[in-house]
């Protein structure tokens, strides 16, 4: 047994000329070293790369029966990891403890071992029985950051020819490359493990946050809603969540998704009332490059993004009849084309829709397609307004104060008198109005205690016009006069006054106001936003 000293591959032929075996070996090993580095950089699958490295050593460097052993961190023993033996079956796995055989010596003292002839070394165990006794043997340590991680062992295919040291130095180079790739593989594995742990933690956190048991509300009507949502979450059934604005429709959609088999995939959300129709189509279905001005690259729509998961379509009742037909096809067939494209794309998406509109009335009036309504209304969930579950107000208020207090970084409390005042209000804005009321009270509270004097409800709505509106009688009969109505055809009215007057006459139902003005629901929604009109909730 010999220990190698630092060597350099010979780059000159010995004096006297003739056939230069050393120079020829250098060229051969240099080409093999390049092939080894190429295999190690080709894939992040480290196990697959190791077998390919041993194949290259056999086929291009004449170093057969390659073996790579890996040190077990717990036992300290070296276990056979990969063997390349194309001439026969690979041996069963074996282990070496410190001092056991030639490989075990490397565990005791990490250094290169080279034998000119295996038979001359009595300590050679040959446990895997693939090495020829008449041939040389080379084993070198594989280190990562100075720590022994494994062993690379090979056997030259020809008897010792005086070039054993050159071959041993080449094997050291290969072991160094393996060590560098092993460090990279360990870093990647550690990062992957960390990401998986973070992902699982986030999933558990999200599932807890959106779990049915953590949802606020213990009134009988809400318990019934939660139970229905829990039952439908297990299946791919389309869900239509009905209820007034501010009742928590999106929270129910979150709970259904994160407690369903699709929870590992995406929950994609889109407010259908927030976009004009031309942008809504591109947003949902995506578009190809050049489909319209500004489409400089292809883009996936929400349906593609939600493939395998859930798509939540909020305010579904606001889409136009023309777009409803496009939406119906994908709900029926599960396929569509991107804007500007001709390729049919199939997706597997669960649909959860929500609306505050009376869709049955909209169907009767021709504003909503009947076939789309039935396609969406497979499993309807009705969320009651807050005024119909007054008994939940204390618990909801406590939950909201915890959230607001977290943002303000202080503890907030609510007096009994304040709770009673909250319970006496009719809450036209539902939970959203309650949250705004409590946040306003928290801002006004200096010590974090919210008493009854801080619970304030706006008594009037700001209309933005000091000039009184010209009115016409609501009734010409002899009956008692009803509320005065504004003549929306009065040319002296501003656009804002006309929109407000129409909303008042329609009981602040935007679809009805749109018909009064001869507009579409989307047009009046745009006017309300641009004219800064605060919408009354009933």
Backbone torsions as a table, in degrees:
resi	resn	phi	psi	omega
1	UNK	NA	137.8	-179.6
2	UNK	-127.9	147.2	171.7
3	UNK	-99.9	132.6	-178.7
4	UNK	-80.2	150.7	170.8
5	UNK	-107.1	161.7	178.7
6	UNK	-53.5	127.3	-176.3
7	UNK	-126.9	162.3	171.3
8	UNK	-124.7	135.1	177.4
9	UNK	-59.1	131.9	-178.5
10	UNK	-63.3	135.3	-179.1
11	UNK	-119.8	9.0	177.1
12	UNK	-131.4	148.3	176.0
13	UNK	-77.7	149.3	177.4
14	UNK	-65.7	153.8	179.8
15	UNK	-57.7	150.5	176.8
16	UNK	106.0	-10.1	177.4
17	UNK	71.7	-150.8	-177.0
18	UNK	81.1	-168.0	-176.7
19	UNK	-73.6	125.3	-175.4
20	UNK	-99.6	93.4	-178.6
21	UNK	-69.0	-35.0	-179.0
22	UNK	-64.8	-45.4	-179.3
23	UNK	-64.7	-39.5	179.2
24	UNK	-64.0	-40.7	178.4
25	UNK	-64.8	-40.2	179.1
26	UNK	-58.5	-43.4	-179.9
27	UNK	-64.3	-42.9	179.7
28	UNK	-62.2	-46.2	-177.3
29	UNK	-70.7	-31.8	177.6
30	UNK	-64.6	-43.2	177.4
31	UNK	-64.6	-39.2	178.9
32	UNK	-66.9	-36.5	179.4
33	UNK	-64.6	-39.4	176.5
34	UNK	-63.4	-42.0	179.5
35	UNK	-64.3	-37.4	178.3
36	UNK	-64.3	-47.0	-179.6
37	UNK	-63.1	-34.4	178.5
38	UNK	-65.6	-42.9	179.7
39	UNK	-66.2	-38.8	-178.8
40	UNK	-69.4	-28.3	-178.7
41	UNK	-92.6	-4.3	-174.4
42	UNK	-77.5	-32.7	-173.4
43	UNK	-143.4	149.9	173.7
44	UNK	-86.2	-1.6	174.7
45	UNK	-79.6	94.1	-171.1
46	UNK	-64.3	-39.2	-179.4
47	UNK	-62.1	-42.2	178.6
48	UNK	-66.2	-38.4	-179.5
49	UNK	-65.2	-37.7	-179.4
50	UNK	-62.2	-42.7	179.2
51	UNK	-64.8	-37.9	178.2
52	UNK	-67.2	-35.5	176.5
53	UNK	-62.7	-44.3	179.0
54	UNK	-64.9	-34.1	176.8
55	UNK	-65.0	-43.5	179.3
56	UNK	-62.4	-42.5	178.7
57	UNK	-60.2	-36.6	-180.0
58	UNK	-73.5	-48.0	-171.5
59	UNK	-82.7	-29.8	-173.3
60	UNK	-113.6	-17.7	-179.3
61	UNK	-116.6	-2.3	179.4
62	UNK	68.3	25.9	179.6
63	UNK	-111.4	102.4	-170.5
64	UNK	-94.1	174.4	175.6
65	UNK	50.7	47.2	179.8
66	UNK	-63.6	140.7	-179.0
67	UNK	-137.6	135.1	172.5
68	UNK	-125.1	121.9	176.4
69	UNK	-109.9	150.4	-177.4
70	UNK	-122.4	135.4	-179.6
71	UNK	-76.7	127.2	175.8
72	UNK	-80.3	122.5	-174.5
73	UNK	-64.2	-30.9	-176.9
74	UNK	-81.7	-49.0	-175.9
75	UNK	-87.0	-22.7	-176.3
76	UNK	79.5	0.8	178.8
77	UNK	-89.5	162.8	178.7
78	UNK	-105.1	121.6	-179.3
79	UNK	-106.6	141.3	178.2
80	UNK	-66.1	126.7	-178.4
81	UNK	-104.6	-48.4	-176.9
82	UNK	-142.0	135.7	175.8
83	UNK	-130.9	137.8	174.7
84	UNK	-115.9	108.4	-177.3
85	UNK	-138.3	75.9	-174.9
86	UNK	-66.9	-17.5	-177.8
87	UNK	-81.5	-11.0	-177.9
88	UNK	-165.6	178.0	-179.6
89	UNK	-67.8	146.0	175.8
90	UNK	-68.5	143.8	-178.5
91	UNK	-72.6	161.3	175.5
92	UNK	-64.4	157.7	-179.3
93	UNK	-62.5	144.7	-179.6
94	UNK	-138.2	160.4	179.2
95	UNK	-126.6	151.4	177.5
96	UNK	-129.3	126.9	173.6
97	UNK	-90.5	168.8	178.3
98	UNK	-54.9	126.7	178.4
99	UNK	87.3	-4.6	-179.5
100	UNK	-87.6	107.7	179.4
101	UNK	68.5	-174.9	-179.4
102	UNK	-63.7	-40.6	-179.0
103	UNK	-67.7	-37.8	178.3
104	UNK	-64.8	-27.8	176.6
105	UNK	-64.5	-32.7	179.2
106	UNK	-67.8	-31.0	176.4
107	UNK	-65.9	-35.4	179.0
108	UNK	-73.3	-42.0	-178.3
109	UNK	-144.8	101.6	-176.4
110	UNK	-62.3	107.4	179.2
111	UNK	-158.4	165.0	179.5
112	UNK	-78.9	136.4	176.2
113	UNK	-118.5	131.5	176.5
114	UNK	-137.6	129.9	-179.6
115	UNK	-115.8	129.1	177.4
116	UNK	-71.0	-28.1	179.6
117	UNK	-153.9	121.3	-175.1
118	UNK	-58.2	-39.8	-175.1
119	UNK	-63.1	-20.7	-177.5
120	UNK	-82.2	-5.2	-177.7
121	UNK	-112.3	104.2	-176.2
122	UNK	-66.3	-21.1	-178.5
123	UNK	-83.2	-2.9	179.8
124	UNK	-74.5	116.4	-173.9
125	UNK	-84.9	-34.5	-178.0
126	UNK	51.4	50.3	-177.0
127	UNK	-63.3	-32.8	-177.3
128	UNK	-90.5	-4.1	169.8
129	UNK	52.8	49.1	174.8
130	UNK	-123.6	-5.1	-175.7
131	UNK	-97.3	134.8	178.9
132	UNK	-78.5	134.1	-175.0
133	UNK	-70.6	-22.4	-176.9
134	UNK	-89.0	-1.7	-175.6
135	UNK	-109.1	163.5	178.9
136	UNK	-71.4	174.3	179.6
137	UNK	-150.1	137.6	179.8
138	UNK	-131.7	131.7	175.7
139	UNK	-136.5	131.7	-178.5
140	UNK	-132.1	149.7	178.4
141	UNK	-75.8	147.5	171.8
142	UNK	-106.8	118.3	-175.7
143	UNK	-116.7	147.6	173.7
144	UNK	-130.2	115.6	-178.8
145	UNK	60.9	33.1	-179.9
146	UNK	83.8	-6.2	-179.5
147	UNK	-101.9	138.4	179.7
148	UNK	-69.8	123.3	179.3
149	UNK	-114.8	-18.5	-178.3
150	UNK	-179.0	-171.2	-177.8
151	UNK	-139.0	138.6	172.3
152	UNK	-112.7	122.6	-179.1
153	UNK	-126.8	139.4	178.6
154	UNK	-143.4	168.4	177.2
155	UNK	-134.6	118.2	175.0
156	UNK	-56.4	145.6	-174.5
157	UNK	-79.0	-13.5	-178.6
158	UNK	-121.4	156.8	177.5
159	UNK	-58.5	163.9	-177.4
160	UNK	-57.1	127.6	-177.8
161	UNK	-121.2	19.7	179.9
162	UNK	87.9	1.3	-177.6
163	UNK	-115.9	25.5	-178.1
164	UNK	-64.7	-38.5	-179.3
165	UNK	-64.3	-40.9	178.0
166	UNK	-62.3	-42.3	178.8
167	UNK	-65.7	-39.4	179.6
168	UNK	-63.6	-40.1	179.4
169	UNK	-66.5	-37.0	177.1
170	UNK	-62.5	-42.6	179.2
171	UNK	-64.3	-34.5	175.9
172	UNK	-62.1	-41.5	177.4
173	UNK	-61.1	-43.4	179.3
174	UNK	-63.9	-42.2	178.9
175	UNK	-62.6	-35.8	177.2
176	UNK	-64.9	-41.6	176.8
177	UNK	-63.3	-42.0	178.2
178	UNK	-61.9	-41.0	179.5
179	UNK	-62.3	-41.1	178.1
180	UNK	-64.0	-42.1	178.9
181	UNK	-70.2	-32.5	176.9
182	UNK	-64.8	-40.4	177.3
183	UNK	-61.9	-43.7	178.1
184	UNK	-61.8	-43.6	179.8
185	UNK	-63.7	-39.1	178.4
186	UNK	-65.8	-40.1	178.0
187	UNK	-64.1	-43.7	179.5
188	UNK	-63.6	-43.0	180.0
189	UNK	-64.0	-39.9	178.9
190	UNK	-66.0	-42.8	179.1
191	UNK	-65.1	-40.4	178.1
192	UNK	-63.2	-42.9	179.0
193	UNK	-62.4	-41.8	178.6
194	UNK	-63.5	-43.3	179.4
195	UNK	-64.2	-39.6	178.9
196	UNK	-64.8	-40.8	178.0
197	UNK	-63.5	-43.4	178.5
198	UNK	-64.2	-40.3	179.1
199	UNK	-62.8	-46.5	-179.7
200	UNK	-64.0	-37.6	177.8
201	UNK	-64.8	-43.2	178.7
202	UNK	-63.6	-40.0	178.9
203	UNK	-63.4	-43.1	178.3
204	UNK	-64.6	-39.6	179.7
205	UNK	-64.8	-46.6	-179.5
206	UNK	-64.4	-42.0	-179.9
207	UNK	-63.7	-35.4	177.7
208	UNK	-70.1	-43.8	-178.6
209	UNK	-62.8	-36.5	-177.0
210	UNK	-104.5	15.3	178.0
211	UNK	-71.6	151.4	-179.1
212	UNK	-65.6	-32.1	-179.4
213	UNK	-68.7	-24.6	-178.6
214	UNK	-92.9	-1.6	-179.6
215	UNK	-77.7	142.0	-173.6
216	UNK	-86.8	133.8	178.1
217	UNK	129.9	113.7	-178.3
218	UNK	-121.6	15.1	173.7
219	UNK	-68.4	158.1	-176.6
220	UNK	-58.9	-40.8	-176.8
221	UNK	-67.7	-36.3	179.2
222	UNK	-75.9	-34.9	175.4
223	UNK	-61.1	-36.8	177.6
224	UNK	-65.9	-41.1	177.7
225	UNK	-62.8	-46.3	-179.7
226	UNK	-61.3	-39.9	-179.7
227	UNK	-66.2	-42.0	177.1
228	UNK	-63.1	-42.6	179.4
229	UNK	-64.7	-39.6	178.6
230	UNK	-63.0	-39.1	-179.5
231	UNK	-70.0	-42.6	-176.3
232	UNK	-76.5	-19.6	-179.4
233	UNK	-61.5	-28.3	-175.7
234	UNK	-71.4	-17.6	-173.0
235	UNK	-117.3	174.1	180.0
236	UNK	-93.4	15.8	-177.3
237	UNK	-60.2	138.3	174.5
238	UNK	-68.8	135.5	-176.4
239	UNK	-118.9	135.5	174.2
240	UNK	-117.3	113.3	-178.0
241	UNK	-95.4	120.8	-177.1
242	UNK	-109.9	146.7	176.6
243	UNK	158.6	161.5	179.6
244	UNK	-65.9	162.3	176.0
245	UNK	-60.9	133.8	176.6
246	UNK	89.4	10.1	-178.9
247	UNK	-91.4	-7.0	176.7
248	UNK	99.7	33.6	-178.4
249	UNK	-65.2	-38.1	-179.8
250	UNK	-67.7	-34.4	177.6
251	UNK	-62.9	-40.0	178.2
252	UNK	-66.3	-40.4	177.6
253	UNK	-61.0	-43.1	176.9
254	UNK	-59.3	-46.2	-177.9
255	UNK	-63.0	-41.0	180.0
256	UNK	-63.1	-46.1	-178.4
257	UNK	-65.0	-51.1	-172.9
258	UNK	-74.7	-4.0	173.6
259	UNK	-115.9	22.3	-179.9
260	UNK	-112.8	167.2	175.3
261	UNK	-62.4	-14.0	-179.9
262	UNK	-90.2	7.1	-174.1
263	UNK	-62.2	-24.1	179.4
264	UNK	-73.4	-16.7	-179.8
265	UNK	-105.3	-176.2	-168.6
266	UNK	-77.3	145.8	164.8
267	UNK	-108.4	111.0	-178.6
268	UNK	-105.2	135.8	-176.0
269	UNK	-120.4	147.7	175.0
270	UNK	-151.4	129.1	174.6
271	UNK	-89.6	108.5	-174.0
272	UNK	-66.8	-21.4	-179.0
273	UNK	-85.4	-7.0	-174.0
274	UNK	-87.8	-10.2	-174.6
275	UNK	-127.4	145.5	171.4
276	UNK	-67.7	162.0	-169.9
277	UNK	-59.8	-40.1	-177.6
278	UNK	-65.8	-36.6	176.8
279	UNK	-76.8	-30.7	-180.0
280	UNK	-62.9	-41.2	179.7
281	UNK	-63.4	-45.3	178.7
282	UNK	-65.2	-37.8	-178.7
283	UNK	-66.8	-38.9	-178.3
284	UNK	-81.3	-44.5	-172.7
285	UNK	-99.2	-12.9	-176.5
286	UNK	81.0	175.9	178.6
287	UNK	-147.7	157.9	176.0
288	UNK	-90.5	162.8	178.2
289	UNK	-62.5	132.4	179.0
290	UNK	80.2	8.1	-178.4
291	UNK	-64.4	-29.7	177.9
292	UNK	-158.5	170.1	-179.4
293	UNK	-59.1	126.6	-179.1
294	UNK	97.1	-9.8	178.5
295	UNK	-84.6	78.3	-174.1
296	UNK	-80.4	-12.0	177.1
297	UNK	-153.5	157.8	178.4
298	UNK	-67.0	149.6	-177.0
299	UNK	-143.9	133.7	176.2
300	UNK	-74.7	141.7	175.7
301	UNK	-89.0	-179.3	-177.1
302	UNK	-64.0	-33.7	179.4
303	UNK	-63.0	-44.0	178.8
304	UNK	-67.4	-39.3	179.5
305	UNK	-63.4	-31.4	-177.4
306	UNK	-90.5	6.6	-177.4
307	UNK	-56.5	125.9	-175.7
308	UNK	86.8	-8.4	-178.5
309	UNK	-122.8	-138.1	-173.6
310	UNK	-129.9	141.2	174.6
311	UNK	-116.1	121.3	179.4
312	UNK	-101.1	114.4	-179.9
313	UNK	-104.1	98.9	179.8
314	UNK	-83.2	149.7	-179.8
315	UNK	55.1	46.2	-178.9
316	UNK	-64.0	-23.1	-178.8
317	UNK	-72.5	-6.8	-176.9
318	UNK	-94.3	-4.8	-178.4
319	UNK	-75.8	150.3	-176.4
320	UNK	-74.5	157.9	177.9
321	UNK	-57.3	-35.5	179.9
322	UNK	-64.8	-41.0	-179.8
323	UNK	-76.4	-27.0	177.7
324	UNK	-58.4	-37.1	179.1
325	UNK	-63.8	-39.5	178.1
326	UNK	-67.6	-38.1	-179.8
327	UNK	-68.8	-34.5	-178.3
328	UNK	-62.1	-38.0	-176.4
329	UNK	-62.3	-46.2	-178.0
330	UNK	-69.3	-31.0	176.9
331	UNK	-68.9	-32.4	-179.1
332	UNK	-82.9	-45.2	-171.1
333	UNK	-102.5	-19.7	-176.5
334	UNK	70.7	26.8	-179.7
335	UNK	-144.9	157.6	-176.9
336	UNK	-164.1	173.5	172.2
337	UNK	-120.1	144.6	173.7
338	UNK	-66.8	157.3	176.1
339	UNK	-62.7	126.5	-179.0
340	UNK	82.3	5.8	-179.2
341	UNK	-118.5	165.6	179.2
342	UNK	-120.6	-8.0	-179.3
343	UNK	-78.9	129.3	178.1
344	UNK	-80.8	128.5	-178.0
345	UNK	-112.6	127.9	178.0
346	UNK	-102.6	139.3	-179.8
347	UNK	-135.2	156.7	175.0
348	UNK	-115.8	95.9	-173.7
349	UNK	-130.8	134.3	172.1
350	UNK	-90.1	135.6	-177.9
351	UNK	-104.3	127.4	167.1
352	UNK	-120.5	119.0	-179.6
353	UNK	-112.8	159.3	179.3
354	UNK	-145.7	148.4	177.2
355	UNK	-158.7	152.1	172.7
356	UNK	-102.2	-3.5	-176.1
357	UNK	-81.4	156.8	172.5
358	UNK	-84.1	91.9	-174.1
359	UNK	-68.4	-30.7	177.9
360	UNK	-60.7	-44.3	176.8
361	UNK	-66.0	-39.4	178.7
362	UNK	-62.3	-36.8	177.1
363	UNK	-65.2	-44.7	179.9
364	UNK	-61.7	-34.6	-178.0
365	UNK	-87.1	-1.4	178.4
366	UNK	82.3	10.8	-179.9
367	UNK	-86.9	-15.2	-178.1
368	UNK	-138.9	133.0	-176.7
369	UNK	-65.4	133.7	-179.1
370	UNK	-66.5	-40.6	-178.9
371	UNK	-66.4	-35.4	176.4
372	UNK	-69.4	-37.9	178.4
373	UNK	-59.0	-46.5	-179.7
374	UNK	-68.8	-31.3	177.5
375	UNK	-67.6	-35.4	-179.4
376	UNK	-83.4	-32.7	-169.7
377	UNK	-87.8	40.6	179.7
378	UNK	-69.7	-50.1	178.5
379	UNK	-128.1	92.5	-179.7
380	UNK	-81.4	138.9	173.5
381	UNK	-121.8	124.7	-177.6
382	UNK	-104.9	117.4	177.2
383	UNK	-93.2	121.5	-177.9
384	UNK	-73.3	151.6	174.8
385	UNK	-68.4	160.6	-176.1
386	UNK	-62.4	-32.8	-178.4
387	UNK	-66.5	-15.8	178.4
388	UNK	-96.4	3.1	175.6
389	UNK	-142.9	56.8	-177.8
390	UNK	-57.3	-31.6	-177.6
391	UNK	-64.1	-16.2	177.9
392	UNK	-85.7	-10.5	-173.4
393	UNK	-60.0	-45.7	179.6
394	UNK	-57.8	-42.3	-178.7
395	UNK	-69.7	-41.4	178.6
396	UNK	-64.9	-41.9	179.3
397	UNK	-61.5	-42.1	178.6
398	UNK	-61.7	-43.6	178.5
399	UNK	-62.4	-45.0	-178.9
400	UNK	-66.9	-37.2	177.7
401	UNK	-65.4	-35.4	175.6
402	UNK	-63.0	-40.5	177.8
403	UNK	-66.9	-46.8	-179.9
404	UNK	-66.0	-41.2	178.1
405	UNK	-62.8	-35.2	176.2
406	UNK	-63.2	-40.4	177.9
407	UNK	-67.0	-37.5	-179.0
408	UNK	-87.9	-4.7	178.6
409	UNK	58.1	47.1	174.3
410	UNK	-158.0	164.7	179.8
411	UNK	-89.5	133.4	179.5
412	UNK	-115.3	139.2	177.8
413	UNK	-128.2	157.5	-176.6
414	UNK	-124.6	126.5	-179.2
415	UNK	-73.8	162.5	179.0
416	UNK	-63.0	-40.1	178.8
417	UNK	-63.5	-38.2	178.1
418	UNK	-65.2	-40.1	178.0
419	UNK	-62.3	-41.2	-179.8
420	UNK	-65.5	-36.4	178.5
421	UNK	-68.2	-39.2	176.8
422	UNK	-60.3	-40.3	-178.1
423	UNK	-70.0	-20.4	-177.6
424	UNK	-88.1	-8.7	-178.0
425	UNK	-85.2	152.0	-176.8
426	UNK	-89.8	-9.2	172.4
427	UNK	51.9	65.7	175.5
428	UNK	-63.3	-25.2	178.9
429	UNK	-95.3	3.2	175.8
430	UNK	59.8	-146.9	-172.1
431	UNK	-63.7	-33.6	179.3
432	UNK	-63.6	-40.2	177.4
433	UNK	-66.4	-38.9	178.2
434	UNK	-62.1	-42.0	179.0
435	UNK	-63.6	-44.2	178.5
436	UNK	-61.8	-41.0	179.7
437	UNK	-61.9	-44.6	-178.9
438	UNK	-69.8	-37.8	178.4
439	UNK	-66.4	-38.7	176.7
440	UNK	-62.7	-42.3	178.9
441	UNK	-66.3	-37.8	179.5
442	UNK	-65.1	-37.8	178.1
443	UNK	-63.2	-36.8	-177.9
444	UNK	-80.3	-13.3	-177.9
445	UNK	-88.3	125.3	-179.4
446	UNK	-81.5	-34.4	-175.1
447	UNK	-106.7	4.4	179.3
448	UNK	90.7	-7.8	178.0
449	UNK	-92.6	127.6	-179.4
450	UNK	-106.5	111.0	178.7
451	UNK	-102.4	177.1	-171.7
452	UNK	-61.8	-29.9	-177.6
453	UNK	-70.2	-17.1	179.4
454	UNK	-91.7	-8.2	177.2
455	UNK	-86.3	104.7	-174.4
456	UNK	-126.2	138.0	178.3
457	UNK	-117.7	126.3	178.1
458	UNK	-58.2	126.6	-177.1
459	UNK	-87.0	-24.1	-179.3
460	UNK	-133.5	157.8	178.1
461	UNK	-102.1	136.7	178.9
462	UNK	-74.2	126.2	-178.8
463	UNK	-103.8	-13.1	175.6
464	UNK	77.3	15.5	179.6
465	UNK	-144.8	121.2	-179.7
466	UNK	-82.9	-17.4	-177.6
467	UNK	-78.0	129.0	179.2
468	UNK	-65.3	145.2	-179.7
469	UNK	-82.0	140.7	176.0
470	UNK	-72.6	132.2	-175.1
471	UNK	-120.9	162.2	173.5
472	UNK	-125.8	152.5	-179.4
473	UNK	-59.5	142.0	179.3
474	UNK	-76.4	-22.3	-177.1
475	UNK	-147.0	139.1	177.9
476	UNK	-101.2	3.1	179.9
477	UNK	-80.8	176.3	179.9
478	UNK	-82.5	2.3	-179.2
479	UNK	-70.4	166.9	178.3
480	UNK	-58.3	137.5	-176.4
481	UNK	-66.2	138.7	176.5
482	UNK	-89.2	-169.3	179.9
483	UNK	-65.4	142.5	-179.2
484	UNK	-68.4	143.1	177.4
485	UNK	-116.3	147.9	179.1
486	UNK	-86.5	138.4	175.5
487	UNK	-78.1	102.2	-174.4
488	UNK	-70.0	-12.8	178.3
489	UNK	-89.7	0.6	179.0
490	UNK	-63.7	117.0	-176.7
491	UNK	-65.0	-16.3	-179.2
492	UNK	-80.5	-10.1	-179.5
493	UNK	-76.2	142.2	172.6
494	UNK	-77.4	168.0	180.0
495	UNK	-61.8	-37.8	-179.6
496	UNK	-64.5	-41.9	180.0
497	UNK	-65.2	-36.6	178.8
498	UNK	-65.8	-42.9	-179.0
499	UNK	-65.9	-44.3	179.6
500	UNK	-62.8	-41.8	-179.5
501	UNK	-62.7	-42.4	179.3
502	UNK	-65.3	-39.8	178.0
503	UNK	-64.1	-40.1	178.4
504	UNK	-62.7	-45.3	-180.0
505	UNK	-65.0	-29.9	-178.1
506	UNK	-91.1	9.9	-178.2
507	UNK	64.2	28.4	179.7
508	UNK	63.9	26.1	170.5
509	UNK	-92.8	112.7	-169.8
510	UNK	-62.9	-37.0	-179.1
511	UNK	-62.9	-41.4	178.5
512	UNK	-67.2	-41.6	178.9
513	UNK	-62.6	-37.0	178.8
514	UNK	-62.9	-39.7	178.8
515	UNK	-67.1	-37.2	177.6
516	UNK	-60.5	-39.2	-176.2
517	UNK	-90.7	-3.6	-177.2
518	UNK	72.1	31.9	-179.6
519	UNK	-113.7	170.9	169.9
520	UNK	-90.1	158.4	176.9
521	UNK	-55.3	-34.9	-178.9
522	UNK	-70.1	-36.5	178.9
523	UNK	-65.9	-43.1	-179.6
524	UNK	-70.3	-32.2	176.1
525	UNK	-63.5	-37.9	177.9
526	UNK	-66.5	-41.5	178.6
527	UNK	-62.6	-43.5	-179.9
528	UNK	-58.7	-40.5	-178.6
529	UNK	-71.1	-47.1	-175.7
530	UNK	-72.5	-28.9	-179.9
531	UNK	-89.8	1.6	176.0
532	UNK	57.7	49.6	179.3
533	UNK	-94.8	125.0	177.7
534	UNK	-82.8	120.4	-172.6
535	UNK	-83.0	131.4	174.8
536	UNK	-75.0	143.5	176.6
537	UNK	-113.8	135.0	179.2
538	UNK	-125.2	NA	NA
